[in-house]
Structure formats: C-alpha cells, structure tokens
Amino acid sequence: MNAFVAFLHHLAFIAIMVSLSVEMLLLAEPLTLGAARKIQRLDAGYGLSAGLILVLGFLRVMYFEKGPAYYSHSGPFIAKMALFLLVGLISIYPTMVFLKWGKSLKQGIVPELSQSQRKKLRGVIHLELTLLVLVILNAALMAKGIGYFGS
C-alpha cells in the first residue's frame, strides 16, 4: 500500500507540472475559444491534482512513511511544504483570470486577453514551475536524510 500511495502522490505531482506546462504553451499563442476552454480544464485538473497531493502527502506523513516526528525535524520537508504553499498562493491569480472567462466561453466568445496580461500569466506560471522544481529538489534531499535536525 505504501508504494501505491507514493506512486499516486508522484503521479499527481507530474499532472501539476504537465498542466502548468501546457497552460504556458497555450498562452504563448493567440487565444482561441478551444485554447481558452483547454486552459480552464487544465487549471481545474491542476487544482484537483494539488488537492490530491495534499491528501496523499498527509497520509504518507501520518501512516505510510517515517511519521510526523521525523518530518517535523526535516529542513527540506519544511522548505518543500513552504514552497508548495507559496505555489498555491501564486496560482490564485491565474485561476481567477481563467474563472472570469467562464461567461464569455458559455456565450462562445473568445475571452479578452491583453498582451500585458498574457505576459503576466506566463510569468506567474513560469514562476510556479520553477518553484515546483525546488519542491522536487527538497523532496530528494529529504528522502536522503539531508537537512534532518532531529536526534
């Protein structure tokens, strides 16, 4: 069961990375009705995957891995959680923009997206992806016991 939960946890992380990468690619081109709808679906998948990561991560910490006493004394674990929280907070801006497109999309109208807003969205998504790479780095450090400050 431990390996299966770990597998699902990692799969959800991959889904986040893919969702954000495809969003960024779609935002590089002129926005179409189809692309806007895909971006909304990708962002919803991103949110679902993030929730799944939190639930599965909680289960791993509490029941399937080394336990909360170990993780609360791991610098990389604490950094990983802080980075994931930061990514979640940063992701609010793109999600709000994509949600505002709902009315236009229901009417079959391509949402308005200025060049500056497109650039800002791509910058935010790029930052999210960069921070998520740091999450992976901290996960690797944590797995090897590097930065553990417990006894």
N, C-alpha and C positions, 0 to 999 in steps of 0.2 A: 504494500500500500504506500509506503514511504516513497519509493521510486516513482510510482504513478502520480502522486501528488506533486512531486518535484517536476516531473515531465509536464504536467498541466500548467504549473507555475511558469516554467520556461516557455512553453508554447504561448501563453498569454502575453509574455514579455515580447516575444517575436511578433505577435499580432500587433502590439502597440507600435513597434518600430516600423513594420510594414505599412500600417495605417498612416502614420505620420509621413513616411517617405512618399507614398502615393499622393497624399494630400499636397505635399510640396511640389511634386511633379505636375499635378493637375493645375495648381495655381501659377505655374510658370507660363502657361498658355492662355490665350484669350478664353474667358469664361463662357461656357455654353450651358444650355439647360441640362444636358446629360452630365456634364462635368460637375455642375453645382449639386445635382442630386447625388452623384457618387461621393462627393466630398461630405455631404451631410451623412450619408450611410457610413462612410469611413470614420467620421468623427463619433458617431453613435457606437460603432464597433470598438473604437479607441476607449470610450468611456466604460463600456462593458468589460473590456479586457483589463482596464485599470482596476475596476471593482473586483474582478476575479483574482487579480494579482494580490490585492489586499486580503481577501478572504483566504486564499490558498497560503499566502505568506504567514498570516496569523496561525493557521492550522499547522504549518510546518514548524513555526517557533514554539507553539504550545504543546504539540503532540507528536510530531514526526522527526524532529531533529534533536539538537543538543539542549533545548529548553530555554526558557526566558532568562534564567540566571546567567547562562553563557552569553547570550546575545546582548544583554544589557551591559556587558563589560567588553564589548567589541566595538572599537572605534570605527572600523569600516561599516559595521552594521548600522551604527547610529548615523554615520555620514550617508549611507545608502538610503535610509528612511528619510532623512532631511532632504536629500536630493529628489527623491520621489515625490515628497510633499511639495517641494518647490516647482517641479514639473507640473503637478496637478494644479497649483495656483496659477502658473503661467498659462496653462491650457484653457483657463476660463475665457480669456479674450477671444481666441479663435472660435470656441464653441458658441459664444454669444453672437458673434458675427454670422456663423453658419445657421444658427437657430432663427435669426432675423430674416433669413432667406426664405423661410417656410411659406409665407403668404404669397410672395412672388412666384415661387415654384408651383404652388397649388393652382395659380392662375395661368401657368405655362409661360411665365415671363422670366427671362434671364435676370438674376439679381444684379444690381449695380455694384461695381467693384472698381474704385478708382485705382490708378497706378500706385499712389502712395499707400492705400490700404492693402493692395496686393503685396507690395514690398514689405509692409509691416507684418502681415500674416506670415509670409515666407520667412522673415527674420525670426519671428516668435517660434515657428515650427522648427527652424534650424537650431535655435537655442534649446528647445525641448530635446531634440535628437542628440545634441552634444551633451547635455546633462544626463541623458539616459545612458550614454556611453560611459560616463563616470559612475553611474549606478552599477554597470557591469564590472568595471574595474574594482569597485569596492566589494562587490559580491565575490570576485576571485580572491581578493585579499582576505576577506572574511573566511572563506572556505579553507584557506591555508593557515588560519590562525594568526595572521599578521595583524598587529594592532590590538591584540587582546590584552586588556589591562586588568584582568581579574587574577585571582590567586589560584 
